[in-house]
Amino acid sequence: MTTPLHFEKLRIPFPVFLGVIAGLTWLLGIAWLGYIARQTQFYHILAGYAIAFGAFGWLLSLDRNVISMRFLVILAVSGRLMLFGSVPLLSDDIYRFLWDGLRWLDGGNAYLGIPTNVITLLAREPAYAKLYPLLNSPDYYTIYPPILQFLFIPAAQVWRSTGSLIWSAGIIRLCFMGGDLLAWIGMKKLRIPDRRRLWYFLNPLVTVEIFGNLHAEGVMVGLLALATGWLLGAKTTGMSGMAFAGSVSTKLTTAVFGPLLLLTLPPRKRQVWLVAALGVTLLVAWPILMAVWQGGFLESLDLYFRKFEFNAGLYYLIRQIGWQIAGFNPIGYVGPALGILGMATVLIIATRSRKSNLKNAGEAMLWTLMAYLLTTTTLHPWYLITLVFLGVLTTRRFPIAWSFLVVLSYSHYLHGNFHERFGWIALEYGLLLVAMIREYRGPKK
């Protein structure tokens, strides 16, 4: 029998009181990460995520008769709304978002020309002049896909009118709320139980990286969830193809699922899905096609594989061996080679899964994404948001574990001097391996 706590005339059962405390603790962790912890303050970031994930686990462990689904949904929405007044502290991508949006507003093509060249013509324009010193890649062409570019335009208009970073970010966050709504609808179509959906919507990494740091994986996942949900319908194959094209046109990551979904479809649906997906992709990709013709977009994409390095477990191991053997950093060779290996693995998984049922394709999708994540040379924390969704789809819990462990990669920014701290990365991947072994050796829950 529960012990009531008396607050004036209220009689609150003790388990419910503890659930409320867990919810408030979760909000505290989210607020800490959105308003206090900065990119160079690794231990502040780790503390904030530890608090938020501790409360997250606490909330998931509560009996459904103690804390209602309505309370948990309100909590997830409140965490997102709370971040509307924040400036992104763990990422500076927003400045490039606004820069690209301004280029479209002024009748230009954001895919053509690099900021370093453009600023010579627009240095007297305040909207550009304030942004340029804050750009993290002024010498590179933009690689943000078309649908994401559409979201930048209204935010850039607000930036030009008000000069307020918070108001500009607020416009993007409103769009990301729409992405969450699509994810909820998609999960409902996939018949994922309400409580299990909260593995995604209450996950601190998902909340902070999307709504705090403005990464568009939320929109990409929302469209992917809708695409996979519509695949199960008898008359929604074409709509699924269009939603999938929208997901790829938001962030390119979900393109890795294309071969798998295409081969898993029955032959009579395959053509409809492919025509719809390719049609929408070509319709929205015309700005990129012009940039590809002139070389800029592919140049920056090539640099991603040949130059950028971050939190790449397998690559770091191979790189160290390369240093010992060749005496130099072999990323120019290893990066593309790992990309080819990842692509080959994706195609093998797709081919082996071609006879599986659509309802059972989730596990293949999960390992398709793992093949990509483990062979990339750059793995930022927000790249795992899609993996968290696939964990919800398959009931696998190790993506939740990794979504916390990946926070250790922020150690690279400690004290403002970017430096790879391999001890923390080894701990991240070592504990991930332990989590995966424990899960696959035991029964699925």
ROZA-445785 format. One record per residue (C-alpha): residue number from 1; x, y, z; chain; residue in one letter. Coordinates in nm, 3 decimals, decimal comma. Example, Ala and Ser with C-alpha at 12.3 -4.5 7.8 and 13.67 -1.06 7.14 Angstrom:
BEGIN
REC;i;px;py;pz;ch;aa
REC;1;1,230;-0,450;0,780;A;a
REC;2;1,367;-0,106;0,714;A;s
//
This chain:
BEGIN
REC;i;px;py;pz;ch;aa
REC;1;0,000;0,000;0,000;A;m
REC;2;0,148;0,336;-0,104;A;t
REC;3;0,230;0,598;0,155;A;t
REC;4;0,060;0,931;0,079;A;p
REC;5;0,256;1,256;0,102;A;l
REC;6;0,057;1,559;0,217;A;h
REC;7;0,105;1,886;0,035;A;f
REC;8;-0,163;2,111;0,181;A;e
REC;9;-0,480;1,938;0,062;A;k
REC;10;-0,312;1,720;-0,200;A;l
REC;11;-0,257;1,352;-0,141;A;r
REC;12;0,019;1,237;-0,378;A;i
REC;13;0,121;0,869;-0,374;A;p
REC;14;0,492;0,834;-0,309;A;f
REC;15;0,572;0,647;-0,638;A;p
REC;16;0,399;0,926;-0,833;A;v
REC;17;0,599;1,184;-0,641;A;f
REC;18;0,920;1,004;-0,734;A;l
REC;19;0,812;0,998;-1,097;A;g
REC;20;0,758;1,374;-1,092;A;v
REC;21;1,103;1,418;-0,938;A;i
REC;22;1,251;1,201;-1,214;A;a
REC;23;1,079;1,419;-1,475;A;g
REC;24;1,206;1,740;-1,317;A;l
REC;25;1,556;1,592;-1,300;A;t
REC;26;1,535;1,511;-1,672;A;w
REC;27;1,435;1,870;-1,744;A;l
REC;28;1,722;1,995;-1,527;A;l
REC;29;1,972;1,793;-1,731;A;g
REC;30;1,824;1,919;-2,060;A;i
REC;31;1,832;2,280;-1,937;A;a
REC;32;2,192;2,242;-1,820;A;w
REC;33;2,297;2,120;-2,166;A;l
REC;34;2,095;2,384;-2,348;A;g
REC;35;2,191;2,691;-2,143;A;y
REC;36;2,504;2,620;-1,936;A;i
REC;37;2,744;2,362;-2,084;A;a
REC;38;2,961;2,485;-2,368;A;r
REC;39;3,146;2,286;-2,629;A;q
REC;40;3,485;2,331;-2,460;A;t
REC;41;3,351;2,226;-2,117;A;q
REC;42;3,359;1,850;-2,156;A;f
REC;43;3,301;1,769;-1,791;A;y
REC;44;3,001;2,004;-1,779;A;h
REC;45;2,860;1,826;-2,086;A;i
REC;46;2,926;1,483;-1,936;A;l
REC;47;2,761;1,584;-1,608;A;a
REC;48;2,453;1,722;-1,787;A;g
REC;49;2,409;1,411;-1,997;A;y
REC;50;2,471;1,183;-1,696;A;a
REC;51;2,191;1,361;-1,506;A;i
REC;52;1,954;1,355;-1,804;A;a
REC;53;2,023;0,991;-1,894;A;f
REC;54;1,996;0,883;-1,531;A;g
REC;55;1,652;1,043;-1,512;A;a
REC;56;1,565;0,896;-1,854;A;f
REC;57;1,640;0,544;-1,732;A;g
REC;58;1,447;0,614;-1,412;A;w
REC;59;1,141;0,727;-1,608;A;l
REC;60;1,151;0,422;-1,835;A;l
REC;61;1,169;0,190;-1,534;A;s
REC;62;0,853;0,331;-1,373;A;l
REC;63;0,539;0,121;-1,383;A;d
REC;64;0,287;0,251;-1,634;A;r
REC;65;0,028;0,261;-1,359;A;n
REC;66;0,244;0,509;-1,166;A;v
REC;67;0,320;0,767;-1,436;A;i
REC;68;0,072;0,819;-1,717;A;s
REC;69;0,161;0,833;-2,084;A;m
REC;70;0,015;1,183;-2,098;A;r
REC;71;0,262;1,302;-1,834;A;f
REC;72;0,557;1,159;-2,024;A;l
REC;73;0,447;1,311;-2,356;A;v
REC;74;0,399;1,651;-2,188;A;i
REC;75;0,746;1,611;-2,037;A;l
REC;76;0,903;1,540;-2,378;A;a
REC;77;0,728;1,841;-2,534;A;v
REC;78;0,824;2,063;-2,239;A;s
REC;79;1,191;1,973;-2,279;A;g
REC;80;1,176;2,079;-2,642;A;r
REC;81;0,989;2,403;-2,575;A;l
REC;82;1,230;2,489;-2,294;A;m
REC;83;1,516;2,497;-2,545;A;l
REC;84;1,344;2,754;-2,769;A;f
REC;85;1,511;3,035;-2,574;A;g
REC;86;1,862;2,894;-2,606;A;s
REC;87;2,149;2,961;-2,843;A;v
REC;88;2,323;2,646;-2,975;A;p
REC;89;2,620;2,593;-2,743;A;l
REC;90;2,762;2,260;-2,862;A;l
REC;91;2,755;2,329;-3,236;A;s
REC;92;2,813;2,629;-3,463;A;d
REC;93;2,634;2,490;-3,769;A;d
REC;94;2,354;2,745;-3,738;A;i
REC;95;2,574;3,017;-3,881;A;y
REC;96;2,616;2,825;-4,206;A;r
REC;97;2,240;2,756;-4,206;A;f
REC;98;2,170;3,129;-4,200;A;l
REC;99;2,443;3,203;-4,453;A;w
REC;100;2,295;2,956;-4,701;A;d
REC;101;1,947;3,094;-4,639;A;g
REC;102;2,065;3,448;-4,714;A;l
REC;103;2,215;3,334;-5,043;A;r
REC;104;1,877;3,195;-5,154;A;w
REC;105;1,696;3,509;-5,037;A;l
REC;106;1,927;3,722;-5,248;A;d
REC;107;1,861;3,516;-5,560;A;g
REC;108;2,184;3,321;-5,546;A;g
REC;109;2,251;2,949;-5,528;A;n
REC;110;2,399;2,843;-5,193;A;a
REC;111;2,569;2,547;-5,361;A;y
REC;112;2,773;2,776;-5,586;A;l
REC;113;3,062;2,973;-5,443;A;g
REC;114;3,235;2,951;-5,107;A;i
REC;115;3,181;3,212;-4,833;A;p
REC;116;3,543;3,331;-4,853;A;t
REC;117;3,483;3,444;-5,211;A;n
REC;118;3,127;3,567;-5,162;A;v
REC;119;3,211;3,790;-4,864;A;i
REC;120;3,434;4,009;-5,082;A;t
REC;121;3,118;4,123;-5,260;A;l
REC;122;2,890;4,141;-4,956;A;l
REC;123;3,118;4,262;-4,676;A;a
REC;124;2,911;4,578;-4,627;A;r
REC;125;2,587;4,383;-4,583;A;e
REC;126;2,541;4,350;-4,201;A;p
REC;127;2,356;4,019;-4,220;A;a
REC;128;2,655;3,859;-4,394;A;y
REC;129;2,926;4,051;-4,210;A;a
REC;130;2,806;3,929;-3,870;A;k
REC;131;2,792;3,567;-3,983;A;l
REC;132;3,116;3,531;-4,173;A;y
REC;133;3,358;3,536;-3,873;A;p
REC;134;3,145;3,266;-3,706;A;l
REC;135;3,145;3,015;-3,994;A;l
REC;136;3,328;2,688;-3,920;A;n
REC;137;3,401;2,611;-4,287;A;s
REC;138;3,422;2,936;-4,489;A;p
REC;139;3,651;2,774;-4,746;A;d
REC;140;3,417;2,482;-4,827;A;y
REC;141;3,106;2,451;-5,038;A;y
REC;142;2,788;2,373;-4,849;A;t
REC;143;2,677;2,009;-4,840;A;i
REC;144;2,334;2,053;-4,679;A;y
REC;145;2,064;1,887;-4,897;A;p
REC;146;1,774;2,074;-5,061;A;p
REC;147;1,488;2,026;-4,815;A;i
REC;148;1,713;2,142;-4,534;A;l
REC;149;1,801;2,447;-4,745;A;q
REC;150;1,430;2,530;-4,770;A;f
REC;151;1,415;2,548;-4,389;A;l
REC;152;1,706;2,793;-4,381;A;f
REC;153;1,527;3,058;-4,588;A;i
REC;154;1,264;3,177;-4,335;A;p
REC;155;1,523;3,161;-4,056;A;a
REC;156;1,757;3,378;-4,264;A;a
REC;157;1,477;3,627;-4,325;A;q
REC;158;1,424;3,659;-3,950;A;v
REC;159;1,801;3,698;-3,902;A;w
REC;160;1,812;3,980;-4,157;A;r
REC;161;1,509;4,153;-4,004;A;s
REC;162;1,593;4,120;-3,635;A;t
REC;163;1,960;4,018;-3,603;A;g
REC;164;1,846;3,779;-3,332;A;s
REC;165;2,004;3,435;-3,325;A;l
REC;166;1,739;3,308;-3,082;A;i
REC;167;1,447;3,411;-3,303;A;w
REC;168;1,618;3,270;-3,612;A;s
REC;169;1,686;2,943;-3,431;A;a
REC;170;1,325;2,940;-3,315;A;g
REC;171;1,202;2,923;-3,675;A;i
REC;172;1,419;2,618;-3,739;A;i
REC;173;1,303;2,458;-3,413;A;r
REC;174;0,940;2,499;-3,518;A;l
REC;175;1,021;2,302;-3,833;A;c
REC;176;1,191;2,037;-3,622;A;f
REC;177;0,877;2,006;-3,408;A;m
REC;178;0,704;1,909;-3,731;A;g
REC;179;0,971;1,642;-3,780;A;g
REC;180;0,891;1,499;-3,436;A;d
REC;181;0,522;1,491;-3,525;A;l
REC;182;0,602;1,295;-3,841;A;l
REC;183;0,815;1,054;-3,636;A;a
REC;184;0,526;0,997;-3,394;A;w
REC;185;0,281;0,934;-3,680;A;i
REC;186;0,528;0,702;-3,853;A;g
REC;187;0,586;0,501;-3,534;A;m
REC;188;0,211;0,472;-3,490;A;k
REC;189;0,178;0,333;-3,844;A;k
REC;190;0,458;0,089;-3,758;A;l
REC;191;0,245;-0,020;-3,458;A;r
REC;192;0,520;0,063;-3,210;A;i
REC;193;0,371;0,074;-2,857;A;p
REC;194;0,334;0,421;-2,709;A;d
REC;195;0,574;0,358;-2,421;A;r
REC;196;0,847;0,229;-2,648;A;r
REC;197;0,825;0,544;-2,863;A;r
REC;198;0,955;0,731;-2,560;A;l
REC;199;1,290;0,556;-2,604;A;w
REC;200;1,326;0,812;-2,883;A;y
REC;201;1,125;1,113;-2,766;A;f
REC;202;1,270;1,123;-2,412;A;l
REC;203;1,624;1,031;-2,516;A;n
REC;204;1,843;1,325;-2,401;A;p
REC;205;2,072;1,304;-2,705;A;l
REC;206;1,774;1,330;-2,939;A;v
REC;207;1,626;1,626;-2,750;A;t
REC;208;1,948;1,824;-2,703;A;v
REC;209;2,112;1,765;-3,041;A;e
REC;210;1,795;1,839;-3,240;A;i
REC;211;1,634;2,120;-3,043;A;f
REC;212;1,938;2,254;-2,860;A;g
REC;213;2,206;2,230;-3,127;A;n
REC;214;1,978;2,236;-3,433;A;l
REC;215;2,072;1,919;-3,616;A;h
REC;216;1,816;1,813;-3,877;A;a
REC;217;1,827;1,441;-3,804;A;e
REC;218;1,486;1,483;-3,641;A;g
REC;219;1,323;1,577;-3,972;A;v
REC;220;1,517;1,304;-4,152;A;m
REC;221;1,402;1,042;-3,899;A;v
REC;222;1,043;1,170;-3,909;A;g
REC;223;1,026;1,122;-4,285;A;l
REC;224;1,203;0,784;-4,260;A;l
REC;225;0,952;0,665;-3,999;A;a
REC;226;0,668;0,779;-4,223;A;l
REC;227;0,824;0,606;-4,525;A;a
REC;228;0,868;0,274;-4,345;A;t
REC;229;0,521;0,299;-4,189;A;g
REC;230;0,359;0,362;-4,527;A;w
REC;231;0,544;0,064;-4,674;A;l
REC;232;0,318;-0,160;-4,466;A;l
REC;233;0,006;-0,017;-4,627;A;g
REC;234;-0,145;-0,173;-4,938;A;a
REC;235;-0,216;0,159;-5,111;A;k
REC;236;0,063;0,381;-4,981;A;t
REC;237;0,370;0,250;-5,163;A;t
REC;238;0,406;0,564;-5,373;A;g
REC;239;0,365;0,786;-5,068;A;m
REC;240;0,634;0,582;-4,896;A;s
REC;241;0,872;0,644;-5,185;A;g
REC;242;0,805;1,017;-5,171;A;m
REC;243;0,860;1,030;-4,793;A;a
REC;244;1,185;0,836;-4,832;A;f
REC;245;1,301;1,083;-5,097;A;a
REC;246;1,219;1,363;-4,854;A;g
REC;247;1,427;1,195;-4,585;A;s
REC;248;1,729;1,158;-4,815;A;v
REC;249;1,683;1,517;-4,937;A;s
REC;250;1,701;1,637;-4,576;A;t
REC;251;2,018;1,449;-4,475;A;k
REC;252;2,189;1,200;-4,705;A;l
REC;253;2,240;0,934;-4,437;A;t
REC;254;1,915;0,749;-4,498;A;t
REC;255;2,016;0,680;-4,858;A;a
REC;256;2,194;0,371;-4,716;A;v
REC;257;1,852;0,212;-4,662;A;f
REC;258;1,748;0,252;-5,025;A;g
REC;259;1,879;-0,082;-5,160;A;p
REC;260;1,742;-0,273;-4,860;A;l
REC;261;1,391;-0,128;-4,878;A;l
REC;262;1,379;-0,164;-5,256;A;l
REC;263;1,479;-0,531;-5,253;A;l
REC;264;1,253;-0,614;-4,959;A;t
REC;265;0,944;-0,487;-5,143;A;l
REC;266;0,734;-0,733;-5,343;A;p
REC;267;0,811;-0,703;-5,717;A;p
REC;268;0,474;-0,546;-5,796;A;r
REC;269;0,540;-0,260;-5,550;A;k
REC;270;0,909;-0,214;-5,626;A;r
REC;271;0,864;-0,014;-5,943;A;q
REC;272;0,604;0,220;-5,792;A;v
REC;273;0,826;0,291;-5,491;A;w
REC;274;1,138;0,348;-5,702;A;l
REC;275;0,965;0,585;-5,948;A;v
REC;276;0,814;0,788;-5,663;A;a
REC;277;1,146;0,809;-5,474;A;a
REC;278;1,354;0,903;-5,777;A;l
REC;279;1,093;1,146;-5,907;A;g
REC;280;1,074;1,348;-5,587;A;v
REC;281;1,451;1,337;-5,539;A;t
REC;282;1,515;1,478;-5,886;A;l
REC;283;1,241;1,738;-5,838;A;l
REC;284;1,401;1,888;-5,527;A;v
REC;285;1,764;1,826;-5,624;A;a
REC;286;1,796;2,072;-5,912;A;w
REC;287;2,018;2,317;-5,715;A;p
REC;288;2,259;2,034;-5,629;A;i
REC;289;2,265;1,912;-5,990;A;l
REC;290;2,388;2,253;-6,100;A;m
REC;291;2,655;2,247;-5,829;A;a
REC;292;2,762;1,894;-5,923;A;v
REC;293;2,801;2,010;-6,283;A;w
REC;294;3,032;2,288;-6,169;A;q
REC;295;3,219;2,067;-5,920;A;g
REC;296;3,161;2,238;-5,583;A;g
REC;297;2,928;1,996;-5,407;A;f
REC;298;3,129;1,684;-5,495;A;l
REC;299;3,450;1,860;-5,394;A;e
REC;300;3,323;1,920;-5,041;A;s
REC;301;3,177;1,569;-5,021;A;l
REC;302;3,514;1,426;-5,123;A;d
REC;303;3,682;1,628;-4,846;A;l
REC;304;3,446;1,462;-4,595;A;y
REC;305;3,605;1,123;-4,669;A;f
REC;306;3,962;1,240;-4,728;A;r
REC;307;4,018;1,505;-4,460;A;k
REC;308;3,766;1,507;-4,174;A;f
REC;309;3,825;1,282;-3,872;A;e
REC;310;3,615;1,259;-3,556;A;f
REC;311;3,527;0,978;-3,314;A;n
REC;312;3,590;0,704;-3,572;A;a
REC;313;3,675;0,389;-3,379;A;g
REC;314;3,768;0,155;-3,665;A;l
REC;315;3,938;0,430;-3,863;A;y
REC;316;4,146;0,539;-3,563;A;y
REC;317;4,272;0,183;-3,525;A;l
REC;318;4,366;0,155;-3,893;A;i
REC;319;4,518;0,503;-3,890;A;r
REC;320;4,747;0,411;-3,602;A;q
REC;321;4,864;0,102;-3,789;A;i
REC;322;4,920;0,320;-4,097;A;g
REC;323;5,134;0,562;-3,897;A;w
REC;324;5,349;0,276;-3,774;A;q
REC;325;5,394;0,124;-4,120;A;i
REC;326;5,400;0,423;-4,356;A;a
REC;327;5,497;0,708;-4,123;A;g
REC;328;5,211;0,941;-4,228;A;f
REC;329;4,836;0,984;-4,183;A;n
REC;330;4,675;0,758;-4,447;A;p
REC;331;4,326;0,917;-4,439;A;i
REC;332;4,346;1,003;-4,810;A;g
REC;333;4,347;0,629;-4,882;A;y
REC;334;4,180;0,478;-4,576;A;v
REC;335;3,879;0,715;-4,579;A;g
REC;336;3,760;0,621;-4,930;A;p
REC;337;3,851;0,254;-4,870;A;a
REC;338;3,635;0,243;-4,557;A;l
REC;339;3,357;0,415;-4,753;A;g
REC;340;3,375;0,141;-5,016;A;i
REC;341;3,379;-0,126;-4,743;A;l
REC;342;3,072;0,028;-4,580;A;g
REC;343;2,890;0,046;-4,913;A;m
REC;344;2,975;-0,315;-4,994;A;a
REC;345;2,847;-0,424;-4,652;A;t
REC;346;2,524;-0,232;-4,706;A;v
REC;347;2,468;-0,406;-5,040;A;l
REC;348;2,544;-0,748;-4,891;A;i
REC;349;2,291;-0,691;-4,611;A;i
REC;350;2,033;-0,570;-4,865;A;a
REC;351;2,087;-0,871;-5,091;A;t
REC;352;2,068;-1,123;-4,807;A;r
REC;353;1,750;-0,957;-4,674;A;s
REC;354;1,566;-0,938;-5,007;A;r
REC;355;1,336;-1,230;-4,920;A;k
REC;356;1,254;-1,108;-4,569;A;s
REC;357;0,918;-0,963;-4,470;A;n
REC;358;0,884;-0,587;-4,449;A;l
REC;359;0,779;-0,622;-4,086;A;k
REC;360;1,111;-0,792;-4,010;A;n
REC;361;1,333;-0,550;-4,204;A;a
REC;362;1,410;-0,340;-3,895;A;g
REC;363;1,702;-0,555;-3,782;A;e
REC;364;1,858;-0,538;-4,130;A;a
REC;365;1,813;-0,159;-4,131;A;m
REC;366;1,983;-0,138;-3,792;A;l
REC;367;2,287;-0,331;-3,912;A;w
REC;368;2,292;-0,139;-4,239;A;t
REC;369;2,331;0,181;-4,041;A;l
REC;370;2,586;0,020;-3,808;A;m
REC;371;2,794;-0,070;-4,115;A;a
REC;372;2,791;0,296;-4,214;A;y
REC;373;2,865;0,431;-3,866;A;l
REC;374;3,151;0,191;-3,798;A;l
REC;375;3,327;0,261;-4,129;A;t
REC;376;3,292;0,640;-4,143;A;t
REC;377;3,587;0,864;-4,058;A;t
REC;378;3,357;1,118;-3,893;A;t
REC;379;3,099;1,022;-3,632;A;l
REC;380;2,945;1,314;-3,448;A;h
REC;381;2,705;1,242;-3,158;A;p
REC;382;2,394;1,345;-3,351;A;w
REC;383;2,465;1,084;-3,618;A;y
REC;384;2,326;0,826;-3,373;A;l
REC;385;1,976;0,976;-3,366;A;i
REC;386;1,868;0,752;-3,656;A;t
REC;387;2,017;0,452;-3,473;A;l
REC;388;1,806;0,538;-3,167;A;v
REC;389;1,495;0,527;-3,388;A;f
REC;390;1,596;0,187;-3,524;A;l
REC;391;1,645;0,066;-3,168;A;g
REC;392;1,283;0,163;-3,103;A;v
REC;393;1,177;-0,021;-3,418;A;l
REC;394;1,364;-0,342;-3,328;A;t
REC;395;1,342;-0,325;-2,944;A;t
REC;396;1,723;-0,327;-2,931;A;r
REC;397;1,861;-0,128;-2,637;A;r
REC;398;2,229;-0,096;-2,723;A;f
REC;399;2,156;0,214;-2,940;A;p
REC;400;2,036;0,383;-2,620;A;i
REC;401;2,361;0,290;-2,449;A;a
REC;402;2,566;0,427;-2,740;A;w
REC;403;2,361;0,748;-2,746;A;s
REC;404;2,503;0,817;-2,399;A;f
REC;405;2,853;0,680;-2,457;A;l
REC;406;2,900;0,889;-2,774;A;v
REC;407;2,898;1,197;-2,551;A;v
REC;408;3,254;1,099;-2,455;A;l
REC;409;3,362;1,222;-2,799;A;s
REC;410;3,308;1,580;-2,679;A;y
REC;411;3,635;1,529;-2,492;A;s
REC;412;3,803;1,628;-2,820;A;h
REC;413;3,705;1,991;-2,750;A;y
REC;414;3,828;2,004;-2,390;A;l
REC;415;3,975;2,345;-2,295;A;h
REC;416;3,908;2,480;-2,646;A;g
REC;417;4,207;2,309;-2,803;A;n
REC;418;4,082;2,036;-3,039;A;f
REC;419;4,279;1,724;-2,962;A;h
REC;420;4,182;1,358;-2,997;A;e
REC;421;4,172;1,195;-2,655;A;r
REC;422;4,187;0,828;-2,737;A;f
REC;423;4,136;0,708;-2,380;A;g
REC;424;3,781;0,840;-2,378;A;w
REC;425;3,714;0,702;-2,727;A;i
REC;426;3,848;0,360;-2,630;A;a
REC;427;3,614;0,367;-2,328;A;l
REC;428;3,320;0,459;-2,555;A;e
REC;429;3,373;0,176;-2,800;A;y
REC;430;3,474;-0,075;-2,533;A;g
REC;431;3,153;-0,020;-2,335;A;l
REC;432;2,951;-0,024;-2,658;A;l
REC;433;3,095;-0,368;-2,738;A;l
REC;434;3,000;-0,489;-2,389;A;v
REC;435;2,644;-0,356;-2,432;A;a
REC;436;2,606;-0,527;-2,769;A;m
REC;437;2,742;-0,860;-2,646;A;i
REC;438;2,513;-0,857;-2,343;A;r
REC;439;2,210;-0,782;-2,556;A;e
REC;440;2,270;-1,038;-2,828;A;y
REC;441;2,367;-1,311;-2,584;A;r
REC;442;2,049;-1,259;-2,386;A;g
REC;443;1,683;-1,264;-2,489;A;p
REC;444;1,529;-0,963;-2,660;A;k
REC;445;1,309;-0,759;-2,429;A;k
//
